[in-house]
Amino acid sequence: MTLQAGAQKLLRLAAAGGFLLLYPLFFVYHFVVGSGFIPPFVFGLYGPATIFIAAIGGLPLALLIRRHTGHPMIAAAAFLLFYCTAWVMLFGYAIPDTPYLDQVNFQSLSIILGWGALYIVGLFFPWQSRTLKLASVGLFAVIGAIIVANTSWSGLTLTIPGQETGDVASYQGFARSVFVLSFALLAWSRTRSEQIGIWLISSLLLFLISARSEFAAYIATTLIVAFVIQKAHPARTALLVFGVVVVWVLTSGLGTSIAESLGQSRHVGLLDLSADTSWNARQEMQAYAIDQIAGSPIVGDYGGHIYFDDMQLGSEAHNALSAWVTFGLVGFCLYVGLTAAALWLSIRFFLVQPMRPDVRFACCMALSVTILIISSKSVYWAEPALAWGMVTRLVIRSTWGPKAVGLGPARNLLRLKRVGQTERHLR
């Protein structure tokens, strides 16, 4: 086995194992810990999993893409990781002597590591692996059973034991697992009935978890994608949307009074945001971030978000502005630019080959993370890097040249052009 072939195999292993660890197994692990069956022995799993991916895939990745750093997506991702690491070293360690920055530095270095790990997962995701697909389907069924068995149906809300101890993930961590895993299963599905079934189940599970941003982004993304696929049949699309909504509403109550149940759900807050405490708190955090940016528009205010709530993490703006505060104007432009490029390129691919699993997954991820970093997720949410890696993979592996994909009118997408040796590296 050549070094190149061995590196490819190692990267596919890291991507497959990393995907399972970060998403379905993350959910199962935290439920088992919360239920008291095992002690919390792997420090939350998400952090160690990203270290595992980076340790296995870091060197082979460098060996395989060293000759392709001229590609804009690869170059931008590599520069973002280097720039943000250097930024933390400078503003987190070299200049200040402030003890409270230790936790901010850990938070920032963790997200940089998370970006690198998820970029590897997206770039080398083994779509042809039957084992990965079967494992994902099986774990999805396990997750569904756990949620159904632990839901308070009077309030349509999932209750996970042990969350008050701090050793168990928040509802957002559980939602992240369902959110990403569902997109993978939708991409793998081959028939409309499979897709509708996965959509209904996933929508219900996300609703029960009570993660409003993931639920809303999932619904918006999947309906947009379904509309594009069915664009030639608008009547069929309208009927499909109406049908799945009716079925979902009928099944979500499971015999209870839907009106009474919804009255106890966090989702009701979406109907009146002005009275929602979470929304109002986020508006205050955003206003605080805007003031910090106005005071220092070039370098931002590294670690400044921690002042908002008595030196507690989690008080950053819950949108892309948090990247500006933490990593300055250049970091913000790289972060937003990579996400926008991933969305643009994935849409161009999707318009031509909407039924390809890797294209569908990349487009769903790129669209959903764009919605979320605009509306509710801070820079400390790592999932945009999964979309960056997937779209980079599409461009490198495709028989379309980068210029045909990213530039010019849509008809240029049909001008096939082999990229030769570059394509073979990621097979």
C-alpha positions as CSV (number, residue, x, y, z in Angstrom):
1,M,0.0,0.0,0.0
2,T,1.4,3.4,-1.0
3,L,1.6,6.3,1.4
4,Q,-1.0,8.1,-0.6
5,A,-3.5,5.1,-0.5
6,G,-2.8,4.6,3.2
7,A,-3.4,8.2,3.9
8,Q,-6.7,8.1,2.1
9,K,-7.8,5.1,4.0
10,L,-6.8,6.7,7.3
11,L,-8.7,9.9,6.5
12,R,-11.8,8.0,5.5
13,L,-11.6,6.1,8.8
14,A,-11.2,9.3,10.7
15,A,-14.2,10.9,8.9
16,A,-16.5,7.9,9.4
17,G,-15.5,7.4,13.0
18,G,-15.6,11.1,13.7
19,F,-19.1,11.5,12.3
20,L,-20.4,8.7,14.5
21,L,-18.7,9.9,17.6
22,L,-19.7,13.6,17.2
23,Y,-23.3,13.0,16.3
24,P,-25.2,9.8,17.0
25,L,-22.9,8.3,19.6
26,F,-22.7,11.7,21.3
27,F,-26.4,11.5,21.9
28,V,-26.4,8.0,23.2
29,Y,-23.3,8.5,25.4
30,H,-24.9,11.5,27.2
31,F,-28.2,9.8,27.7
32,V,-26.4,6.7,29.2
33,V,-24.3,9.0,31.5
34,G,-27.4,11.0,32.5
35,S,-29.3,7.7,33.3
36,G,-26.5,6.7,35.6
37,F,-25.5,3.5,33.7
38,I,-21.9,4.7,33.2
39,P,-19.7,7.5,34.7
40,P,-18.7,10.5,32.6
41,F,-15.3,9.1,31.6
42,V,-14.6,10.9,28.3
43,F,-15.0,14.6,29.2
44,G,-18.2,15.1,27.3
45,L,-17.0,13.1,24.2
46,Y,-17.2,16.0,21.7
47,G,-13.8,17.5,22.6
48,P,-12.0,14.2,22.8
49,A,-13.6,13.2,19.5
50,T,-12.3,16.3,17.7
51,I,-8.8,15.5,19.1
52,F,-9.1,11.9,17.8
53,I,-10.1,13.1,14.3
54,A,-7.3,15.7,14.2
55,A,-4.7,13.3,15.5
56,I,-5.6,10.6,12.9
57,G,-6.3,12.9,10.0
58,G,-4.1,15.9,10.5
59,L,-0.8,14.7,9.0
60,P,-2.4,12.6,6.2
61,L,-4.5,15.6,5.3
62,A,-1.5,17.8,5.0
63,L,0.3,15.2,2.8
64,L,-2.7,14.9,0.5
65,I,-3.6,18.5,-0.1
66,R,-0.2,20.2,0.1
67,R,-0.1,20.5,-3.7
68,H,-3.7,21.8,-3.8
69,T,-3.4,24.7,-1.4
70,G,-3.9,27.0,-4.4
71,H,-7.6,26.1,-4.4
72,P,-9.5,29.0,-2.8
73,M,-11.6,26.9,-0.4
74,I,-8.6,24.9,0.9
75,A,-6.4,28.0,1.1
76,A,-9.1,30.0,2.9
77,A,-9.8,27.2,5.4
78,A,-6.1,26.7,6.1
79,F,-5.6,30.4,6.5
80,L,-8.6,30.8,8.8
81,L,-7.2,28.0,11.1
82,F,-3.7,29.5,11.1
83,Y,-4.9,33.1,11.5
84,C,-7.3,32.3,14.4
85,T,-4.6,30.2,16.2
86,A,-2.1,33.0,15.9
87,W,-4.8,35.5,17.1
88,V,-5.4,33.5,20.3
89,M,-1.6,33.2,20.9
90,L,-1.2,36.9,20.5
91,F,-4.3,38.3,22.3
92,G,-4.8,35.4,24.7
93,Y,-1.3,34.7,25.9
94,A,1.4,37.1,24.6
95,I,-0.1,40.5,25.4
96,P,-2.4,40.3,28.4
97,D,-1.8,38.9,31.9
98,T,-5.4,38.3,32.9
99,P,-6.4,35.1,34.6
100,Y,-10.0,35.1,33.3
101,L,-8.8,34.8,29.7
102,D,-7.7,31.2,30.4
103,Q,-11.3,29.9,29.9
104,V,-11.7,32.1,26.8
105,N,-8.5,30.8,25.4
106,F,-9.6,27.2,26.0
107,Q,-13.0,28.0,24.3
108,S,-11.3,29.6,21.3
109,L,-8.7,26.9,20.8
110,S,-11.4,24.3,21.2
111,I,-13.4,25.8,18.3
112,I,-10.3,26.0,16.1
113,L,-9.7,22.3,16.8
114,G,-13.4,21.6,16.1
115,W,-13.2,23.4,12.8
116,G,-10.2,21.4,11.7
117,A,-11.8,18.1,12.7
118,L,-15.1,18.8,11.0
119,Y,-13.4,20.0,7.9
120,I,-11.7,16.6,7.8
121,V,-15.0,14.8,8.3
122,G,-16.7,16.8,5.5
123,L,-13.7,16.5,3.1
124,F,-13.3,12.8,3.4
125,F,-16.8,11.6,4.3
126,P,-17.0,8.0,2.9
127,W,-20.4,8.1,1.2
128,Q,-19.9,4.6,-0.3
129,S,-19.5,2.9,3.1
130,R,-22.4,0.6,3.7
131,T,-21.2,0.0,7.3
132,L,-21.4,3.8,8.0
133,K,-24.9,4.0,6.5
134,L,-26.2,1.0,8.4
135,A,-24.6,2.2,11.7
136,S,-26.2,5.7,11.1
137,V,-29.7,4.2,10.5
138,G,-29.4,1.9,13.5
139,L,-28.3,4.7,15.8
140,F,-31.0,7.0,14.5
141,A,-33.6,4.4,15.5
142,V,-32.0,4.1,19.0
143,I,-32.1,7.9,19.4
144,G,-35.7,8.0,18.3
145,A,-36.6,5.3,20.8
146,I,-34.7,7.2,23.6
147,I,-36.5,10.4,22.8
148,V,-40.0,8.8,22.6
149,A,-39.4,6.9,25.9
150,N,-38.2,10.0,27.8
151,T,-40.7,12.6,26.5
152,S,-43.4,14.2,28.7
153,W,-46.3,14.0,26.3
154,S,-48.4,16.4,28.3
155,G,-45.9,19.1,27.4
156,L,-44.3,17.6,24.3
157,T,-40.9,18.0,25.8
158,L,-37.9,15.7,26.2
159,T,-36.6,15.1,29.7
160,I,-33.1,13.8,30.0
161,P,-32.0,12.7,33.5
162,G,-28.8,14.1,35.0
163,Q,-28.7,17.4,33.1
164,E,-28.6,19.4,36.4
165,T,-25.2,17.7,37.2
166,G,-23.3,19.4,34.4
167,D,-22.0,16.1,33.1
168,V,-24.8,15.8,30.5
169,A,-25.1,17.8,27.3
170,S,-27.7,20.6,27.0
171,Y,-30.8,20.2,24.8
172,Q,-28.8,22.0,22.0
173,G,-26.1,19.3,22.1
174,F,-28.8,16.6,21.7
175,A,-30.5,18.6,18.9
176,R,-27.2,18.9,17.0
177,S,-26.9,15.1,16.8
178,V,-30.4,14.7,15.4
179,F,-30.0,17.7,13.1
180,V,-26.8,16.6,11.3
181,L,-27.6,12.8,11.3
182,S,-31.0,13.5,9.7
183,F,-29.4,15.4,6.9
184,A,-27.1,12.5,6.2
185,L,-30.0,10.0,6.2
186,L,-32.0,12.3,3.9
187,A,-29.1,12.4,1.5
188,W,-28.7,8.6,1.5
189,S,-32.5,8.0,1.0
190,R,-33.5,7.0,-2.5
191,T,-37.3,7.2,-2.6
192,R,-39.7,9.9,-1.8
193,S,-41.4,7.8,0.9
194,E,-38.1,7.3,2.7
195,Q,-37.4,11.0,2.6
196,I,-40.9,11.9,3.9
197,G,-40.6,9.3,6.7
198,I,-37.2,10.6,7.8
199,W,-38.4,14.2,7.6
200,L,-41.5,13.6,9.7
201,I,-39.6,11.6,12.3
202,S,-36.7,14.1,12.5
203,S,-39.0,17.1,12.7
204,L,-40.9,15.5,15.6
205,L,-37.7,14.5,17.4
206,L,-36.3,18.1,17.1
207,F,-39.6,19.5,18.2
208,L,-39.6,17.3,21.3
209,I,-36.0,18.2,22.2
210,S,-37.2,21.8,22.2
211,A,-34.2,23.3,20.4
212,R,-36.0,26.0,18.6
213,S,-33.3,27.3,16.3
214,E,-32.3,23.8,15.1
215,F,-36.0,22.9,14.6
216,A,-36.8,26.0,12.6
217,A,-33.6,25.8,10.5
218,Y,-34.2,22.1,9.7
219,I,-37.8,22.8,8.6
220,A,-36.8,25.8,6.5
221,T,-33.8,24.0,4.9
222,T,-35.7,20.8,4.0
223,L,-38.7,22.6,2.6
224,I,-36.4,24.8,0.4
225,V,-34.6,21.8,-0.9
226,A,-37.8,19.9,-1.5
227,F,-39.2,22.9,-3.4
228,V,-36.1,23.1,-5.6
229,I,-36.3,19.3,-6.4
230,Q,-40.0,19.6,-7.2
231,K,-39.7,23.0,-8.9
232,A,-41.2,21.7,-12.1
233,H,-44.3,20.6,-10.3
234,P,-45.5,23.5,-8.0
235,A,-48.9,21.9,-7.4
236,R,-47.2,18.7,-6.3
237,T,-44.9,20.7,-4.0
238,A,-47.7,22.5,-2.4
239,L,-49.6,19.2,-1.9
240,L,-46.5,17.6,-0.4
241,V,-45.8,20.4,2.0
242,F,-49.5,20.5,3.1
243,G,-49.6,16.7,3.5
244,V,-46.4,16.4,5.6
245,V,-47.5,19.3,7.9
246,V,-50.9,17.7,8.4
247,V,-49.4,14.3,9.2
248,W,-46.8,15.8,11.5
249,V,-49.4,17.8,13.4
250,L,-51.7,14.7,13.8
251,T,-48.9,12.5,15.0
252,S,-47.2,15.0,17.3
253,G,-50.1,15.0,19.7
254,L,-50.3,11.2,20.0
255,G,-53.8,11.4,21.5
256,T,-53.2,14.4,23.8
257,S,-54.8,17.8,23.4
258,I,-52.4,19.5,21.0
259,A,-53.4,23.0,22.0
260,E,-52.8,22.3,25.7
261,S,-49.5,20.5,25.0
262,L,-48.1,23.3,22.8
263,G,-49.0,25.8,25.5
264,Q,-46.2,24.2,27.6
265,S,-43.6,24.0,24.8
266,R,-40.7,26.3,24.3
267,H,-41.7,26.6,20.7
268,V,-44.7,28.8,21.6
269,G,-42.2,31.6,22.4
270,L,-41.6,31.9,18.6
271,L,-45.1,33.2,18.2
272,D,-44.4,36.2,20.5
273,L,-40.6,36.9,20.5
274,S,-41.1,40.2,22.4
275,A,-42.2,38.3,25.4
276,D,-39.6,35.5,25.1
277,T,-36.9,35.8,27.8
278,S,-34.3,33.9,25.7
279,W,-34.8,36.1,22.7
280,N,-34.6,39.3,24.7
281,A,-31.4,38.1,26.4
282,R,-29.9,37.4,23.0
283,Q,-30.9,40.8,21.8
284,E,-29.0,42.3,24.7
285,M,-25.9,40.2,24.0
286,Q,-26.0,41.4,20.4
287,A,-26.3,45.0,21.3
288,Y,-23.3,44.5,23.7
289,A,-21.3,42.9,20.8
290,I,-22.2,45.8,18.5
291,D,-20.9,48.3,21.0
292,Q,-17.7,46.3,21.3
293,I,-17.2,46.3,17.5
294,A,-17.9,50.0,17.3
295,G,-15.3,50.6,19.9
296,S,-12.7,48.5,18.1
297,P,-13.8,47.7,14.5
298,I,-10.4,46.3,13.3
299,V,-9.3,44.0,16.2
300,G,-12.6,43.5,18.0
301,D,-12.5,42.8,21.7
302,Y,-11.0,39.3,22.3
303,G,-12.6,37.8,25.4
304,G,-14.8,40.8,25.9
305,H,-18.0,38.8,25.7
306,I,-17.2,37.3,29.1
307,Y,-17.8,40.6,30.8
308,F,-21.5,40.6,29.8
309,D,-22.5,38.0,32.5
310,D,-20.1,38.1,35.4
311,M,-17.2,36.3,33.7
312,Q,-19.4,33.5,32.4
313,L,-18.9,31.8,29.0
314,G,-21.9,31.7,26.6
315,S,-22.6,35.4,26.6
316,E,-21.3,36.1,23.1
317,A,-23.6,37.4,20.4
318,H,-25.6,34.4,19.0
319,N,-24.7,35.1,15.4
320,A,-21.7,35.7,13.2
321,L,-21.0,39.1,14.9
322,S,-19.3,37.0,17.7
323,A,-16.6,36.1,15.2
324,W,-15.9,39.9,14.7
325,V,-15.6,40.4,18.5
326,T,-13.4,37.4,19.1
327,F,-11.2,37.3,15.9
328,G,-11.4,40.8,14.6
329,L,-12.5,42.1,11.2
330,V,-10.2,39.7,9.2
331,G,-11.4,36.7,11.2
332,F,-15.0,37.7,10.7
333,C,-14.5,38.1,6.9
334,L,-12.8,34.7,6.6
335,Y,-15.5,33.0,8.7
336,V,-18.5,34.6,6.9
337,G,-16.8,34.4,3.5
338,L,-16.1,30.6,3.8
339,T,-19.7,30.0,4.8
340,A,-21.1,32.1,2.0
341,A,-18.8,30.5,-0.6
342,A,-19.9,27.0,0.6
343,L,-23.5,28.0,0.3
344,W,-23.0,29.5,-3.2
345,L,-21.0,26.6,-4.6
346,S,-23.3,24.0,-3.0
347,I,-26.4,25.6,-4.6
348,R,-24.6,25.6,-8.0
349,F,-23.9,21.9,-7.7
350,F,-27.4,21.2,-6.4
351,L,-29.1,22.9,-9.3
352,V,-27.4,20.4,-11.7
353,Q,-27.3,17.2,-9.7
354,P,-29.9,17.4,-6.8
355,M,-30.1,13.6,-6.4
356,R,-26.4,13.0,-5.6
357,P,-26.1,12.2,-1.9
358,D,-23.0,14.2,-1.3
359,V,-24.4,17.2,-3.1
360,R,-27.7,17.0,-1.1
361,F,-25.9,16.7,2.2
362,A,-23.5,19.6,1.4
363,C,-26.3,21.8,0.2
364,C,-28.5,21.1,3.3
365,M,-25.5,21.7,5.6
366,A,-24.4,24.9,3.9
367,L,-27.9,26.3,3.8
368,S,-28.8,25.4,7.4
369,V,-25.5,26.7,8.9
370,T,-26.0,30.0,7.0
371,I,-29.4,30.4,8.5
372,L,-28.2,29.6,11.9
373,I,-25.1,31.8,12.0
374,I,-27.3,34.7,10.9
375,S,-30.0,34.0,13.5
376,S,-28.9,32.0,16.5
377,K,-25.4,30.4,16.5
378,S,-22.2,32.0,17.6
379,V,-18.7,31.5,16.2
380,Y,-18.2,28.8,18.9
381,W,-20.6,26.5,17.0
382,A,-18.3,24.3,14.9
383,E,-20.7,22.9,12.3
384,P,-20.0,25.4,9.5
385,A,-16.7,23.6,9.1
386,L,-18.5,20.5,8.1
387,A,-20.2,22.3,5.3
388,W,-16.8,23.9,4.2
389,G,-15.2,20.4,4.0
390,M,-18.1,18.9,2.1
391,V,-18.2,21.7,-0.5
392,T,-14.4,21.6,-0.9
393,R,-14.8,17.8,-1.6
394,L,-17.4,18.4,-4.2
395,V,-15.3,20.9,-6.1
396,I,-12.2,18.8,-6.0
397,R,-13.8,15.6,-7.0
398,S,-16.1,17.0,-9.6
399,T,-15.5,16.8,-13.3
400,W,-16.6,20.4,-13.4
401,G,-13.8,22.9,-13.2
402,P,-13.9,25.4,-10.3
403,K,-14.6,28.3,-12.7
404,A,-17.5,26.5,-14.3
405,V,-19.0,25.9,-10.8
406,G,-18.4,29.2,-9.1
407,L,-18.6,31.7,-11.9
408,G,-20.8,32.6,-14.9
409,P,-24.3,31.6,-15.8
410,A,-25.8,28.3,-14.8
411,R,-25.4,26.8,-18.3
412,N,-21.6,26.8,-17.7
413,L,-22.2,24.0,-15.2
414,L,-22.7,21.7,-18.1
415,R,-19.2,22.4,-19.5
416,L,-17.4,19.4,-18.2
417,K,-13.8,19.7,-17.5
418,R,-11.7,17.1,-15.7
419,V,-9.4,18.2,-12.9
420,G,-7.3,15.1,-13.4
421,Q,-4.9,14.2,-10.6
422,T,-6.7,16.4,-8.1
423,E,-9.9,14.3,-8.4
424,R,-8.1,11.0,-7.8
425,H,-6.7,12.2,-4.5
426,L,-10.1,12.1,-2.8
427,R,-11.6,9.0,-4.4
